[in-house]
Amino acid sequence: MHNPRKIFENWLKSASNGAIYAKADEIRCQFGTDSSMNRACRVFLKLCKEELQVREDLGALENRRQLLGGAA
């Protein structure tokens, strides 16, 4: 049997930014954005936000490295 957390982690690693935003929006629409949202939804949204932030940070570092003449 597959571990749901592992399935989610694998999806998150391979999903495009657009797919992550779309899934997060879907969760918010279904379950709301207030504190009554169940814990699993809050964790899901938190992990999506963190993944997108890491991707943004890595993109900024790569751009900076390229501007400074480093290898891509």
Backbone as JSON, one array per atom type, in Angstrom:
{
  "sequence": "MHNPRKIFENWLKSASNGAIYAKADEIRCQFGTDSSMNRACRVFLKLCKEELQVREDLGALENRRQLLGGAA",
  "N": [[0.83, -1.18, 0.0], [0.46, 2.27, -0.71], [1.94, 5.13, 0.76], [0.18, 7.98, 1.65], [1.39, 10.47, 2.16], [3.89, 10.2, 0.92], [3.09, 9.88, -1.72], [2.0, 12.42, -2.14], [4.32, 14.0, -1.76], [5.91, 13.14, -3.92], [4.28, 13.99, -6.05], [4.33, 16.76, -5.6], [7.02, 17.38, -6.04], [7.25, 16.92, -8.76], [5.31, 18.44, -9.98], [4.22, 21.26, -11.91], [4.65, 24.81, -11.34], [2.25, 26.13, -11.91], [0.41, 24.01, -11.69], [0.59, 23.48, -8.97], [-0.32, 25.91, -7.85], [-2.94, 25.83, -8.88], [-4.01, 23.5, -7.65], [-3.82, 24.25, -4.95], [-5.6, 26.42, -4.95], [-7.94, 25.04, -5.55], [-8.24, 23.47, -3.24], [-8.6, 25.52, -1.33], [-11.04, 26.59, -2.26], [-12.76, 24.41, -1.87], [-12.56, 23.88, 0.89], [-12.34, 26.25, 2.27], [-10.69, 29.18, 3.71], [-10.32, 29.89, 6.3], [-9.69, 29.45, 9.86], [-11.1, 27.17, 10.42], [-10.63, 25.25, 8.58], [-9.65, 21.91, 7.9], [-6.89, 20.15, 9.46], [-5.28, 18.65, 7.67], [-5.68, 19.95, 5.24], [-4.63, 22.47, 5.83], [-1.94, 21.78, 6.25], [-1.3, 20.77, 3.72], [-1.58, 23.11, 2.13], [0.4, 24.68, 3.32], [2.73, 23.22, 2.72], [2.68, 23.39, -0.06], [3.03, 26.15, -0.39], [5.58, 26.46, 0.74], [7.13, 24.89, -1.03], [6.82, 26.33, -3.43], [8.08, 28.7, -2.65], [10.72, 27.85, -2.25], [11.37, 27.12, -4.87], [11.19, 29.63, -6.09], [13.23, 30.99, -4.72], [15.48, 29.45, -5.51], [15.41, 29.96, -8.25], [15.95, 32.71, -8.26], [18.54, 32.7, -7.23], [19.88, 31.31, -9.28], [19.53, 33.1, -11.42], [20.94, 35.28, -10.42], [23.51, 34.19, -10.28], [24.01, 33.8, -12.98], [23.97, 36.46, -13.87], [26.25, 37.36, -12.66], [28.12, 36.1, -14.11], [28.55, 33.41, -13.73], [28.38, 29.81, -14.11], [25.48, 28.24, -15.45]],
  "CA": [[0.0, 0.0, 0.0], [1.24, 3.49, -0.82], [1.83, 6.12, 1.81], [-0.36, 9.21, 1.06], [2.38, 11.56, 2.26], [4.9, 9.95, -0.1], [2.45, 10.18, -3.0], [1.94, 13.87, -2.23], [5.68, 14.51, -1.93], [6.31, 12.87, -5.3], [3.52, 14.89, -6.91], [4.81, 18.12, -5.39], [8.34, 17.5, -6.68], [7.16, 16.87, -10.22], [4.26, 19.34, -10.47], [4.61, 22.6, -12.33], [4.16, 25.86, -10.44], [0.84, 26.34, -12.21], [-0.37, 22.9, -11.12], [0.57, 23.66, -7.52], [-1.26, 27.01, -7.58], [-4.3, 25.37, -9.19], [-4.45, 22.56, -6.61], [-4.01, 25.02, -3.72], [-6.85, 27.15, -5.12], [-9.02, 24.06, -5.46], [-8.39, 23.14, -1.81], [-9.2, 26.68, -0.67], [-12.45, 26.68, -2.67], [-13.51, 23.32, -1.27], [-12.5, 23.82, 2.34], [-12.26, 27.58, 2.87], [-9.35, 29.66, 4.08], [-10.28, 30.3, 7.69], [-9.08, 28.5, 10.79], [-11.89, 25.95, 10.54], [-10.14, 24.28, 7.6], [-9.04, 20.81, 8.64], [-5.44, 20.17, 9.57], [-4.66, 18.12, 6.46], [-5.71, 21.01, 4.23], [-3.66, 23.5, 6.24], [-0.6, 21.24, 6.0], [-1.15, 20.72, 2.26], [-1.34, 24.47, 1.64], [1.69, 25.11, 3.84], [3.77, 22.56, 1.95], [2.67, 23.98, -1.41], [3.63, 27.48, -0.27], [7.02, 26.28, 0.97], [7.73, 24.41, -2.27], [6.88, 27.45, -4.38], [9.09, 29.64, -2.16], [12.03, 27.26, -2.55], [11.57, 27.25, -6.32], [11.45, 31.05, -6.37], [14.56, 31.29, -4.19], [16.47, 28.82, -6.38], [15.4, 30.7, -9.51], [16.64, 33.98, -8.03], [19.97, 32.39, -7.1], [20.39, 30.97, -10.6], [19.58, 34.34, -12.18], [22.04, 36.09, -9.89], [24.75, 33.55, -10.69], [24.18, 34.09, -14.41], [24.32, 37.86, -14.0], [27.62, 37.52, -12.2], [29.0, 35.4, -15.03], [28.76, 32.02, -13.32], [27.74, 28.77, -14.92], [24.05, 28.06, -15.19]],
  "C": [[0.89, 1.26, 0.0], [0.93, 4.46, 0.31], [1.31, 7.42, 1.17], [0.62, 10.37, 1.1], [3.44, 11.42, 1.17], [4.34, 10.27, -1.49], [2.39, 11.69, -3.2], [3.32, 14.47, -2.48], [6.16, 14.31, -3.36], [5.57, 13.78, -6.28], [4.07, 16.3, -6.82], [6.15, 18.36, -6.08], [8.23, 17.61, -8.19], [6.14, 17.85, -10.81], [4.84, 20.69, -10.91], [4.09, 23.62, -11.32], [2.67, 26.09, -10.65], [-0.04, 25.26, -11.62], [-0.47, 23.03, -9.6], [-0.4, 24.78, -7.14], [-2.7, 26.56, -7.8], [-4.84, 24.43, -8.11], [-4.68, 23.3, -5.29], [-5.31, 25.82, -3.8], [-8.05, 26.23, -4.99], [-9.3, 23.7, -3.99], [-9.05, 24.3, -1.07], [-10.68, 26.81, -1.0], [-13.3, 25.61, -1.99], [-13.62, 23.42, 0.24], [-12.41, 25.17, 3.04], [-10.85, 27.95, 3.29], [-9.25, 30.08, 5.54], [-9.72, 29.19, 8.58], [-9.89, 27.22, 10.97], [-11.48, 24.87, 9.54], [-9.44, 23.14, 8.34], [-7.52, 20.81, 8.53], [-4.76, 19.69, 8.29], [-4.62, 19.18, 5.36], [-4.71, 22.11, 4.56], [-2.24, 23.03, 5.95], [-0.33, 21.21, 4.5], [-0.81, 22.11, 1.72], [0.01, 25.01, 2.1], [2.83, 24.51, 3.02], [3.84, 23.1, 0.51], [3.36, 25.34, -1.39], [5.15, 27.38, -0.11], [7.73, 25.82, -0.3], [7.86, 25.53, -3.29], [7.93, 28.47, -3.95], [10.5, 29.13, -2.46], [12.34, 27.4, -4.03], [11.9, 28.69, -6.7], [12.85, 31.43, -5.92], [15.65, 30.7, -5.09], [16.55, 29.53, -7.73], [16.14, 32.02, -9.38], [18.14, 33.76, -7.91], [20.59, 32.08, -8.46], [20.52, 32.23, -11.46], [20.74, 35.21, -11.72], [23.39, 35.53, -10.34], [25.04, 33.84, -12.17], [24.57, 35.55, -14.64], [25.76, 38.13, -13.61], [28.62, 36.74, -13.05], [29.29, 33.96, -14.65], [28.07, 31.06, -14.27], [26.3, 28.61, -14.51], [23.8, 26.76, -14.47]]
}
